[in-house]
Amino acid sequence: MSKTAKDAGDTARKAADSKPLEMLARVGLVAYGLVHLLVGWLALQVAWGGSDEDADQSGALKTLAEQPFGQALLWLIALGLVALAVWQASEAIWGFEGGDTKKRLRRRGTAGAKAVVYLALAISAARFAMGAGQSSSQGQQSTTQGVLALPFGQALVVIGALVVIGVGVSHVRKAVTKKFLREIDTSPLSPAARKTITRLGQVGFAAKGVALAVVGLLLGYAAITFDPEKARGLDGALHTIAGQPFGQYLLTAVALGFVAFGLFAFAQSRYRPM
């Protein structure tokens, strides 16, 4: 590696470890939590018949855009999420030094995937701030249609569906094993506060995992039937849950889980090591 490239890498790494970026990343975690709180609220309204908004990230951002000072808030959310994406990207490149190589590579891959998610959500927030937001469901249907038109497109969509289902299962497993506690330092808290945060994480990760698994199943069904309209994203998954026997109560439980996830993200913004 040339000296210029090494110096550039060192500069980028120092920037990623800077205090201002850390503060913005913590703002990003608050923003991430707020989006989940709003998704939970919209899902509750779907369960009890009180909303026509999409019960997903785009619906949450649209709800914010319609509030007083919503545009400024969306820009702040976008900035925080970009900082969060940069931080996760730095973890993917330089983080998790030492220890088992396979585990390090797996953790770096997870950090990279999170960086993509945060960046995509930041772009969506910026678009809504500019008045050019798009429904997540429509975007997924359009993307699915484009992929299905490719050679081996059906297989690619099936693979994507399996990945989403896998992420959902991983979230549920995280809830059961409490592995999410690695992402937060609760040592300064009282036993009661630690127990509360643990319960929020368990409920939140389990509910989000179930919702993601349904998203993946719908995507797989779209591939099998060659019908991109079946790929309706999170909003479609929540409406599918609502349509099941006792669906109103099942969706209420999932909605409260999203609220719990949002509150856990708030706790992370304060206590997550960076």
C-alpha positions in Angstrom: 0.0 0.0 0.0 1.4 3.4 -0.9 2.1 6.1 1.7 -0.6 8.3 0.2 -3.2 5.6 0.4 -2.2 4.7 3.9 -2.4 8.3 5.0 -5.9 8.6 3.4 -7.0 5.5 5.2 -5.7 6.7 8.5 -7.5 10.1 8.0 -10.7 8.3 7.2 -10.4 6.1 10.3 -9.8 9.1 12.5 -12.8 10.9 11.1 -14.9 7.8 11.7 -13.8 7.8 15.4 -14.3 11.5 15.9 -16.5 12.9 18.7 -18.8 14.9 16.4 -19.5 11.8 14.3 -20.3 9.8 17.4 -22.7 12.5 18.6 -24.4 12.5 15.2 -24.6 8.7 15.2 -26.3 8.8 18.5 -28.8 11.3 17.0 -29.2 8.7 14.3 -30.1 6.0 16.8 -32.8 8.3 18.2 -34.1 8.9 14.7 -34.1 5.1 14.0 -36.0 4.6 17.2 -38.5 7.4 16.3 -39.2 5.7 13.0 -40.0 2.4 14.7 -42.2 4.1 17.2 -44.2 5.7 14.3 -44.4 2.3 12.5 -45.7 0.8 15.7 -48.3 3.6 15.9 -49.4 3.1 12.3 -49.6 -0.6 12.8 -51.9 -0.1 15.8 -54.1 2.0 13.6 -54.2 -0.7 10.9 -55.1 -3.2 13.5 -58.0 -1.1 14.8 -59.1 0.4 11.5 -58.0 4.0 11.9 -55.4 4.8 9.2 -54.9 4.7 5.5 -51.2 5.4 5.7 -48.6 2.7 4.8 -47.6 1.0 8.0 -43.9 1.0 7.2 -40.8 3.4 7.2 -42.2 5.5 4.3 -45.5 5.9 6.2 -43.6 7.0 9.3 -41.5 9.5 7.4 -44.6 10.8 5.6 -46.3 11.3 9.0 -43.3 13.3 10.2 -43.3 15.4 7.0 -46.9 16.5 7.7 -46.1 17.9 11.1 -45.0 21.5 12.0 -41.3 21.7 11.4 -41.5 18.3 9.8 -39.1 19.2 7.0 -36.4 20.4 9.4 -36.9 17.3 11.5 -36.5 15.0 8.5 -33.3 16.7 7.5 -32.0 16.1 11.1 -33.0 12.5 10.9 -31.3 12.1 7.5 -28.1 13.6 8.8 -28.1 11.4 11.9 -28.8 8.3 9.9 -25.9 9.1 7.5 -23.6 9.5 10.5 -24.9 6.1 11.7 -24.2 4.6 8.3 -20.7 6.0 8.2 -20.0 4.6 11.7 -21.2 1.2 10.7 -19.2 1.3 7.5 -16.1 2.1 9.6 -16.9 -0.9 11.8 -17.2 -3.0 8.6 -13.8 -1.9 7.4 -11.7 -1.5 10.6 -13.8 -2.9 13.5 -13.7 -6.1 15.5 -9.9 -6.5 15.5 -8.4 -9.6 17.0 -10.1 -12.8 18.0 -11.6 -15.4 15.7 -11.3 -14.6 12.0 -14.7 -16.0 10.9 -16.4 -14.2 13.8 -14.7 -11.0 12.8 -15.7 -11.3 9.2 -19.3 -12.1 10.1 -19.5 -9.1 12.4 -18.0 -6.9 9.7 -20.5 -8.2 7.2 -23.3 -7.4 9.6 -22.0 -3.9 10.2 -21.8 -3.4 6.4 -25.4 -4.5 5.9 -26.6 -2.2 8.7 -24.7 0.7 7.0 -26.7 0.0 3.8 -30.0 0.0 5.7 -29.2 3.2 7.6 -28.1 4.9 4.4 -31.2 3.8 2.5 -33.4 5.1 5.3 -31.5 8.4 5.3 -32.0 8.8 1.6 -35.7 8.1 2.1 -35.9 10.7 4.8 -34.1 13.3 2.6 -36.6 12.6 -0.2 -39.6 13.2 2.0 -37.9 16.4 3.3 -37.7 17.5 -0.3 -41.4 16.5 -1.0 -40.3 13.6 -3.2 -40.9 10.7 -1.0 -42.1 7.3 -2.3 -44.1 4.5 -0.8 -41.8 1.7 0.3 -44.3 -0.9 -0.9 -44.5 0.6 -4.4 -40.7 0.8 -4.5 -40.3 -2.8 -3.5 -42.9 -3.9 -6.1 -41.1 -1.9 -8.8 -37.7 -3.4 -7.9 -39.1 -6.9 -7.8 -40.7 -6.4 -11.2 -37.3 -5.2 -12.6 -35.4 -8.2 -11.1 -38.0 -10.7 -12.3 -37.5 -9.4 -15.8 -33.8 -10.3 -15.7 -32.3 -13.7 -16.7 -32.6 -16.0 -13.6 -34.6 -13.1 -12.0 -37.0 -15.5 -10.4 -34.1 -17.3 -8.6 -32.6 -14.0 -7.6 -35.9 -12.9 -6.0 -36.2 -16.2 -4.2 -32.6 -15.8 -2.8 -33.5 -12.3 -1.7 -36.6 -13.7 0.0 -34.6 -16.3 1.8 -32.1 -13.6 3.0 -34.9 -11.5 4.4 -36.5 -14.5 6.2 -33.0 -15.3 7.5 -32.7 -11.8 8.9 -36.1 -12.2 10.6 -35.1 -15.5 12.1 -31.8 -14.0 13.3 -33.8 -11.2 15.0 -36.0 -13.7 16.9 -32.9 -15.7 17.8 -31.3 -12.5 19.1 -34.4 -11.9 21.3 -34.3 -15.4 22.7 -30.5 -15.5 23.4 -30.4 -11.8 24.5 -27.4 -11.3 22.2 -28.5 -7.7 21.6 -27.1 -6.9 25.0 -23.7 -6.9 23.4 -24.8 -3.7 21.6 -25.5 -1.7 24.8 -23.6 -1.1 28.0 -26.1 -1.3 30.9 -23.5 -1.5 33.7 -24.1 2.1 34.9 -27.9 1.3 35.3 -29.8 0.0 38.2 -30.9 -3.7 38.1 -34.5 -2.6 37.5 -33.5 -0.4 34.5 -31.3 -3.2 33.1 -34.2 -5.6 33.3 -36.5 -3.1 31.6 -34.1 -2.5 28.7 -33.6 -6.3 28.3 -37.3 -6.8 28.1 -37.7 -4.0 25.5 -35.0 -5.6 23.4 -36.5 -9.1 23.6 -40.0 -7.9 22.7 -38.7 -5.5 20.0 -36.3 -7.9 18.2 -38.9 -10.7 18.4 -41.7 -8.6 16.9 -39.4 -7.1 14.2 -38.2 -10.6 13.4 -41.7 -11.9 12.9 -42.6 -9.0 10.6 -39.4 -9.4 8.5 -40.1 -13.1 8.1 -43.5 -12.4 6.7 -42.0 -9.8 4.4 -39.6 -12.5 3.1 -42.5 -15.0 2.7 -44.5 -12.4 0.6 -41.4 -11.7 -1.5 -40.9 -15.5 -2.1 -44.6 -15.8 -3.0 -44.1 -13.0 -5.5 -41.3 -14.9 -7.1 -43.1 -18.2 -7.2 -46.2 -16.7 -8.7 -44.2 -14.3 -10.9 -46.4 -11.5 -9.5 -44.4 -8.4 -8.2 -47.6 -6.9 -6.7 -47.4 -9.6 -4.0 -44.1 -8.1 -2.8 -45.7 -5.4 -0.6 -42.9 -4.9 1.9 -43.5 -4.3 5.6 -46.9 -2.6 5.1 -48.1 -5.7 3.2 -46.6 -8.0 5.9 -48.5 -6.1 8.7 -51.8 -6.2 6.7 -51.2 -9.9 6.1 -50.9 -10.5 9.9 -54.0 -8.4 10.4 -55.9 -10.7 8.0 -55.3 -13.8 10.0 -57.6 -15.3 12.6 -57.2 -13.1 15.7 -55.2 -10.9 13.4 -56.2 -7.7 15.2 -54.6 -8.9 18.4 -51.6 -10.4 16.7 -50.9 -7.2 14.9 -51.4 -5.2 18.1 -48.7 -7.4 19.7 -46.4 -6.8 16.7 -47.1 -3.1 16.8 -46.2 -2.9 20.5 -43.1 -4.8 19.7 -42.1 -2.1 17.2 -42.7 0.5 19.9 -40.5 -1.6 22.3 -37.8 -1.7 19.5 -37.9 2.1 19.2 -37.5 2.6 22.9 -34.6 0.1 22.9 -33.0 2.2 20.2 -33.4 5.3 22.4 -31.6 3.5 25.2 -28.8 2.5 22.7 -28.4 6.1 21.7 -27.3 6.8 25.3 -25.6 3.6 26.3 -24.2 2.0 23.2 -20.3 1.9 23.1 -18.9 3.7 20.0 
